[in-house]
Amino acid sequence: MPQKKKMTPAEILQQFYDAESIYIAASPGNRDFANGMGKTLSTNLKLYQSPALPYGGLFEGHAEF
């Protein structure tokens, strides 16, 4: 069984940026988070943004991202 090539941090980030670009370019009704950006992120992710920001707070998992 062939081993999967381990990606570098730069490759992982580029994969996310590419998926994000496709997501943002799609019309709102055609955005597919699960098969694009969602595949580049852990399902148990936690994103914290300062409460000083307009959308501050703790966001957990794909549903809140």
VENCOR-V768470 format. One line per field, one symbol per residue. ss: DSSP state (a for helix, b for strand, c for the rest). A space follows every 50 residues. Layout:
# VENCOR-V768470
ss = ???
This chain:
# VENCOR-V768470
ss = ccccccccaaaaaaaaaaaaaaaaaccaaaccccccaaaacccccbbbbc ccccccbbbbaaaac
